[in-house]
Amino acid sequence: MSSRVTSRSPIAGRLFARILVPHDFSDHATRALQIAADLAGPRGSITVLHAMAPVYSSMGGPAADLAWTPTPEMVSDVGRELAGLVRRALGPSAAARVRTRVVMADPLTAILAAARGADAIVMTTVGRTGLTHLLMGSVAEKVVRHATVPVLTIHPNTARRLTGASRHRASGTSGRRRRVSAR
């Protein structure tokens, strides 16, 4: 008896019945959405979440506690933009079973709160390394550490391969980065 979990197995059907896809409007996140749609199949549901974090003043003194928060109109506009992105990425019939949400919160907090209603989280990693990773950290890494549901993290190159997308295909160049000299 095989212990493989396939998209047709009862375990996969339960594991991917309700998928949360954090989305930051990047191509990587859109590829994660496409992968999540394949995992969810025709019966699963997907929630695409975008978190808009307030921006706090870096000034000292009385202005230190000031924060800029988007207006309700801005949040609505972002919600419409997210719904349009989902329709373009998945097509109208698949997009019909996708719920989009835009929330005002720190991304990690928003993802962990939304995950309470999900069976799994599907997200790509950005792949920051070195000082940038040390200073900013990784939202995906923190989600993996703190989520109470399974998290499928997908490297951007793998997501590109799985979805058949390649930003270099149109230009005819390989997927390798070229060094550019400033000379």
Buried (B, 14 or more C-beta within 10 A) or exposed (E): EEEEEEEEEEEBBEBBBBBBBBBBEEBBBBBBBBBBBBBBEEEBBBBBBBBBBEEEEEEEEEEEEEEEEBEEEEBEEBBEBBBEBBBEBBEEEBBEBBEBBBBEBBBBEBBBEBBEEBBBBBBBBBEBEEEEEEEEEBBBBBBBEEBEBBBBBBEBEBBBBBBEEBEEEEEEEEEEEEEEEEE
